[in-house]
Amino acid sequence: MFNKKRLSTAILIAFSGLAITACGGGGSLNKDSNKDSTSVVTQPPQTNEVTWVAGEFKASSTFKNQCDVPRTGNDPYNNNQPYPDTAGSTLTEKMWLRSWSDETYLWYDEITDKNPESFDTVAAYFAQLKTEQTTDSGAKKDNFHYSEPTEDFFKEAQSGVVSGYGINWSFIANTPPRVLRVAYLEDNSPAQNAGIQRGDTILTVDDVSIDTNTQAGIETLNSVLFSPAAGEAHNFKVRSNDGTEKSITITAGNIAKTPVQNVNTFVTQNNTRVGYMQFNSHISVAQEGLIDAVNKFKADQVDELVIDFRYNGGGLLALSSQLAYMVAGPANTDDFYYYQTIQNDKLPEEVPLPFINQEVDYSTFEGKQILLPDLNLSKVYVLSTSGTCSASEAFINGLKGIDVEVVLIGDTTCGKPYGFTPTHNCATTYYTIQFSGANYKGFGEYSDGLTPTPTPQFSADVKGCPIADDFDHQLGDTSEALLSTAIYHITNDSCPEVPQNVKQQPASYAPNNETGFSLEVPQSLYNTNMDLTWPSKGDIND
């Protein structure tokens, strides 16, 4: 077992930079009137004026916490300590973002240094502080650049609480004729209690058609579906899988996320004991649920394990490492590391992140000296979609790096071999890609995703079966397409020739409801808060 100091250091590697100490601004030098004026060298006047000079960067600490609208009072998420904000301007906030990006962004030399004052808002300036280069497939290299209110970050990071209905959406089509279906529900959420089910298709929202093409209609859909405030009640007309249409009014609330769901063990026809769990997000509150699930599987003496990552957009890299350890156990992980961080050339090389074998106090990022349970498996099945991102992909790649067999069932993953440390400034939490990562074998380039295939040929190929998501069955149902394909593979060591019970529909996923409708082109569907977060929340929180 790693000792407490070593484990704490390893975890902090993944969470480094959670706070940056602010430095005070410079003051003016005043002439001492008590001295002989003939013996005093007059200092040139100093100024605190902030100016932009292309290609010249002051330390980000020079501008840290200098806010256009400083917060007052005490921070409930930081032991009620006073907020660090001081009086500043939108320009000082932009200049902090500029220097911070130049110091930490993985591709800092691919950012075009534009005058911050030419942007109307801080958000608009931040949006372009990233690379515009593309991957080999032509996709944008950086799809994971975003921000959120700091209060929202802490609500979800510390307690898994978000505002909404408890619905996680899936776009089948984002432009008219639009198809928006329910991917899954949070346990005991307003939507679940109102009778919404996985697979339900949205027809209207507050009498606005899902196919509206007016600006006002688009704004209504985006507001009601993706950013409702707690206490707001809205009407949804939906079509269920059996064709029944129903009208349901749902009141949004503060939703406690349930990252581990549908934990079950079943026995196949050839008496193989298979464990299954749906794992939706690598957030700290998931640790207890994962431990409980592994203890159940251990008691049930499972022979095979299926982890449903299809809607898991990422989160805590350390939690991903813990899960990998619990699956593989010490026999497979001893003497290996889980993840090697790769930063820009301005930052030093980090010590690799180990397979973490003990419980973690995520309020301090220290080990509890309580050994995790393990299943000692040399193979694991993973269910995936294009919404499988970040820490979920690191789990797949990390186990492949130590020759634990991963069988991937579903669609190509989202392609996020990158991470970031959520960084707070002036009531906003920013996520910018700060590192990539590699497994024990040195592989980490899967920016176009990890692809399931019966006959892997390339490094980013993973043995498995490509198959589309199946919204006509509930998750955990052994007739559901991805899970039934995994069971078939467990029994036959091959993919079925004709996938059963599936409609081949492409889908895009918004694990944290950070997407919306567009009148022209769909917005990126990869934004997450944890996560898209590794060491966190987007992304990723990573």
Solvent accessible surface area in square Angstrom, and as a share of the most:
residue,aa,sasa,rsa
1,M,128,0.57
2,F,37,0.15
3,N,94,0.48
4,K,98,0.42
5,K,165,0.70
6,R,142,0.52
7,L,0,0.00
8,S,15,0.10
9,T,69,0.40
10,A,6,0.04
11,I,0,0.00
12,L,80,0.40
13,I,22,0.11
14,A,4,0.03
15,F,2,0.01
16,S,53,0.34
17,G,40,0.39
18,L,47,0.23
19,A,90,0.70
20,I,54,0.27
21,T,116,0.68
22,A,47,0.36
23,C,78,0.47
24,G,76,0.73
25,G,66,0.63
26,G,55,0.52
27,G,56,0.54
28,S,72,0.46
29,L,117,0.58
30,N,132,0.68
31,K,124,0.53
32,D,66,0.34
33,S,106,0.68
34,N,143,0.74
35,K,125,0.53
36,D,88,0.46
37,S,66,0.43
38,T,123,0.71
39,S,86,0.55
40,V,42,0.24
41,V,124,0.71
42,T,113,0.66
43,Q,96,0.43
44,P,98,0.62
45,P,133,0.84
46,Q,108,0.48
47,T,102,0.60
48,N,119,0.61
49,E,122,0.55
50,V,38,0.22
51,T,82,0.47
52,W,66,0.23
53,V,73,0.42
54,A,63,0.49
55,G,55,0.53
56,E,112,0.50
57,F,80,0.33
58,K,126,0.53
59,A,57,0.44
60,S,5,0.03
61,S,22,0.14
62,T,53,0.31
63,F,7,0.03
64,K,15,0.06
65,N,12,0.06
66,Q,38,0.17
67,C,0,0.00
68,D,70,0.36
69,V,120,0.69
70,P,46,0.29
71,R,64,0.24
72,T,120,0.70
73,G,51,0.49
74,N,83,0.43
75,D,20,0.10
76,P,87,0.54
77,Y,64,0.24
78,N,75,0.39
79,N,130,0.67
80,N,95,0.49
81,Q,93,0.41
82,P,94,0.59
83,Y,48,0.18
84,P,71,0.44
85,D,17,0.09
86,T,76,0.44
87,A,90,0.70
88,G,31,0.30
89,S,42,0.27
90,T,56,0.33
91,L,29,0.14
92,T,8,0.05
93,E,20,0.09
94,K,9,0.04
95,M,7,0.03
96,W,0,0.00
97,L,1,0.00
98,R,6,0.02
99,S,0,0.00
100,W,3,0.01
101,S,1,0.00
102,D,23,0.12
103,E,57,0.25
104,T,24,0.14
105,Y,0,0.00
106,L,26,0.13
107,W,32,0.11
108,Y,45,0.17
109,D,110,0.57
110,E,47,0.21
111,I,31,0.16
112,T,87,0.50
113,D,40,0.21
114,K,93,0.40
115,N,52,0.27
116,P,0,0.00
117,E,116,0.52
118,S,82,0.53
119,F,43,0.18
120,D,139,0.72
121,T,70,0.41
122,V,21,0.12
123,A,71,0.55
124,A,44,0.34
125,Y,1,0.00
126,F,7,0.03
127,A,56,0.44
128,Q,32,0.14
129,L,4,0.02
130,K,40,0.17
131,T,4,0.02
132,E,114,0.51
133,Q,95,0.42
134,T,77,0.45
135,T,19,0.11
136,D,153,0.79
137,S,80,0.51
138,G,51,0.49
139,A,45,0.35
140,K,112,0.48
141,K,33,0.14
142,D,2,0.01
143,N,38,0.19
144,F,5,0.02
145,H,22,0.10
146,Y,17,0.07
147,S,46,0.30
148,E,17,0.07
149,P,76,0.48
150,T,10,0.06
151,E,104,0.47
152,D,67,0.35
153,F,10,0.04
154,F,35,0.14
155,K,49,0.21
156,E,3,0.01
157,A,16,0.12
158,Q,100,0.45
159,S,51,0.33
160,G,0,0.00
161,V,33,0.19
162,V,43,0.24
163,S,52,0.34
164,G,5,0.05
165,Y,5,0.02
166,G,7,0.07
167,I,3,0.02
168,N,9,0.04
169,W,4,0.01
170,S,0,0.00
171,F,5,0.02
172,I,28,0.14
173,A,35,0.27
174,N,12,0.06
175,T,52,0.30
176,P,60,0.38
177,P,109,0.69
178,R,10,0.04
179,V,45,0.26
180,L,0,0.00
181,R,22,0.08
182,V,0,0.00
183,A,1,0.01
184,Y,10,0.04
185,L,20,0.10
186,E,6,0.03
187,D,58,0.30
188,N,124,0.64
189,S,3,0.02
190,P,38,0.24
191,A,0,0.00
192,Q,72,0.32
193,N,114,0.58
194,A,38,0.29
195,G,35,0.34
196,I,4,0.02
197,Q,98,0.43
198,R,8,0.03
199,G,1,0.01
200,D,1,0.01
201,T,21,0.12
202,I,2,0.01
203,L,31,0.16
204,T,32,0.19
205,V,0,0.00
206,D,55,0.28
207,D,132,0.69
208,V,35,0.20
209,S,51,0.33
210,I,10,0.05
211,D,59,0.30
212,T,20,0.12
213,N,101,0.52
214,T,83,0.48
215,Q,100,0.45
216,A,72,0.56
217,G,8,0.07
218,I,7,0.04
219,E,99,0.44
220,T,41,0.24
221,L,0,0.00
222,N,39,0.20
223,S,58,0.37
224,V,8,0.05
225,L,3,0.01
226,F,26,0.11
227,S,80,0.52
228,P,7,0.05
229,A,54,0.42
230,A,51,0.39
231,G,56,0.54
232,E,69,0.31
233,A,59,0.46
234,H,29,0.13
235,N,45,0.23
236,F,1,0.00
237,K,77,0.33
238,V,0,0.00
239,R,97,0.36
240,S,16,0.10
241,N,64,0.33
242,D,116,0.60
243,G,44,0.42
244,T,73,0.42
245,E,86,0.39
246,K,60,0.25
247,S,78,0.50
248,I,22,0.11
249,T,86,0.50
250,I,3,0.01
251,T,66,0.39
252,A,3,0.02
253,G,18,0.17
254,N,95,0.48
255,I,8,0.04
256,A,61,0.48
257,K,19,0.08
258,T,36,0.21
259,P,10,0.07
260,V,27,0.15
261,Q,13,0.06
262,N,70,0.36
263,V,49,0.28
264,N,71,0.37
265,T,31,0.18
266,F,31,0.13
267,V,90,0.52
268,T,16,0.09
269,Q,190,0.85
270,N,80,0.41
271,N,114,0.58
272,T,21,0.12
273,R,87,0.32
274,V,0,0.00
275,G,0,0.00
276,Y,1,0.00
277,M,0,0.00
278,Q,3,0.01
279,F,0,0.00
280,N,6,0.03
281,S,6,0.04
282,H,0,0.00
283,I,0,0.00
284,S,24,0.15
285,V,61,0.35
286,A,0,0.00
287,Q,19,0.08
288,E,127,0.57
289,G,24,0.23
290,L,0,0.00
291,I,21,0.11
292,D,83,0.43
293,A,3,0.02
294,V,1,0.00
295,N,69,0.35
296,K,80,0.34
297,F,0,0.00
298,K,105,0.45
299,A,84,0.65
300,D,46,0.24
301,Q,127,0.57
302,V,16,0.09
303,D,63,0.32
304,E,28,0.12
305,L,0,0.00
306,V,0,0.00
307,I,0,0.00
308,D,1,0.01
309,F,0,0.00
310,R,1,0.00
311,Y,7,0.03
312,N,0,0.00
313,G,4,0.04
314,G,2,0.02
315,G,0,0.00
316,L,3,0.01
317,L,2,0.01
318,A,0,0.00
319,L,0,0.00
320,S,0,0.00
321,S,0,0.00
322,Q,0,0.00
323,L,0,0.00
324,A,0,0.00
325,Y,8,0.03
326,M,1,0.01
327,V,0,0.00
328,A,0,0.00
329,G,0,0.00
330,P,52,0.33
331,A,85,0.66
332,N,37,0.19
333,T,6,0.03
334,D,87,0.45
335,D,139,0.72
336,F,79,0.33
337,Y,58,0.22
338,Y,2,0.01
339,Y,8,0.03
340,Q,26,0.12
341,T,13,0.08
342,I,85,0.43
343,Q,41,0.18
344,N,8,0.04
345,D,123,0.64
346,K,96,0.41
347,L,61,0.30
348,P,101,0.64
349,E,151,0.68
350,E,38,0.17
351,V,99,0.57
352,P,40,0.25
353,L,3,0.02
354,P,10,0.06
355,F,6,0.02
356,I,0,0.00
357,N,16,0.08
358,Q,0,0.00
359,E,33,0.15
360,V,1,0.01
361,D,50,0.26
362,Y,28,0.11
363,S,97,0.63
364,T,73,0.42
365,F,33,0.14
366,E,60,0.27
367,G,5,0.05
368,K,92,0.39
369,Q,86,0.38
370,I,88,0.45
371,L,96,0.48
372,L,5,0.02
373,P,21,0.13
374,D,27,0.14
375,L,22,0.11
376,N,87,0.45
377,L,21,0.11
378,S,73,0.47
379,K,52,0.22
380,V,0,0.00
381,Y,1,0.00
382,V,0,0.00
383,L,0,0.00
384,S,0,0.00
385,T,3,0.01
386,S,21,0.14
387,G,2,0.02
388,T,0,0.00
389,C,2,0.01
390,S,0,0.00
391,A,0,0.00
392,S,0,0.00
393,E,0,0.00
394,A,4,0.03
395,F,0,0.00
396,I,0,0.00
397,N,6,0.03
398,G,2,0.02
399,L,0,0.00
400,K,57,0.24
401,G,1,0.01
402,I,15,0.08
403,D,107,0.56
404,V,3,0.02
405,E,66,0.29
406,V,5,0.03
407,V,0,0.00
408,L,0,0.00
409,I,0,0.00
410,G,1,0.01
411,D,64,0.33
412,T,38,0.22
413,T,5,0.03
414,C,14,0.08
415,G,3,0.03
416,K,0,0.00
417,P,2,0.01
418,Y,11,0.04
419,G,0,0.00
420,F,0,0.00
421,T,9,0.05
422,P,0,0.00
423,T,3,0.02
424,H,40,0.18
425,N,4,0.02
426,C,14,0.08
427,A,40,0.31
428,T,35,0.20
429,T,0,0.00
430,Y,10,0.04
431,Y,0,0.00
432,T,0,0.00
433,I,0,0.00
434,Q,15,0.07
435,F,13,0.05
436,S,21,0.13
437,G,5,0.04
438,A,9,0.07
439,N,6,0.03
440,Y,89,0.34
441,K,127,0.54
442,G,54,0.52
443,F,47,0.20
444,G,14,0.13
445,E,110,0.49
446,Y,6,0.02
447,S,20,0.13
448,D,65,0.34
449,G,3,0.03
450,L,0,0.00
451,T,49,0.28
452,P,3,0.02
453,T,25,0.15
454,P,78,0.49
455,T,92,0.54
456,P,65,0.41
457,Q,142,0.63
458,F,151,0.63
459,S,75,0.48
460,A,25,0.20
461,D,23,0.12
462,V,1,0.00
463,K,69,0.29
464,G,1,0.01
465,C,3,0.02
466,P,80,0.50
467,I,10,0.05
468,A,17,0.13
469,D,7,0.04
470,D,1,0.01
471,F,5,0.02
472,D,51,0.26
473,H,45,0.20
474,Q,78,0.35
475,L,16,0.08
476,G,20,0.19
477,D,55,0.29
478,T,63,0.37
479,S,47,0.30
480,E,0,0.00
481,A,0,0.00
482,L,0,0.00
483,L,0,0.00
484,S,28,0.18
485,T,5,0.03
486,A,0,0.00
487,I,32,0.16
488,Y,87,0.33
489,H,6,0.03
490,I,23,0.12
491,T,62,0.36
492,N,72,0.37
493,D,95,0.49
494,S,50,0.32
495,C,32,0.19
496,P,26,0.16
497,E,168,0.75
498,V,104,0.60
499,P,49,0.31
500,Q,111,0.49
501,N,79,0.41
502,V,31,0.18
503,K,118,0.50
504,Q,115,0.51
505,Q,49,0.22
506,P,109,0.68
507,A,16,0.12
508,S,37,0.24
509,Y,10,0.04
510,A,2,0.02
511,P,12,0.08
512,N,22,0.11
513,N,38,0.19
514,E,69,0.31
515,T,7,0.04
516,G,4,0.04
517,F,3,0.01
518,S,20,0.13
519,L,76,0.38
520,E,147,0.66
521,V,105,0.61
522,P,67,0.42
523,Q,93,0.41
524,S,50,0.32
525,L,21,0.10
526,Y,61,0.23
527,N,38,0.19
528,T,1,0.01
529,N,13,0.07
530,M,2,0.01
531,D,0,0.00
532,L,0,0.00
533,T,0,0.00
534,W,1,0.00
535,P,0,0.00
536,S,12,0.08
537,K,0,0.00
538,G,0,0.00
539,D,0,0.00
540,I,0,0.00
541,N,0,0.00
542,D,0,0.00
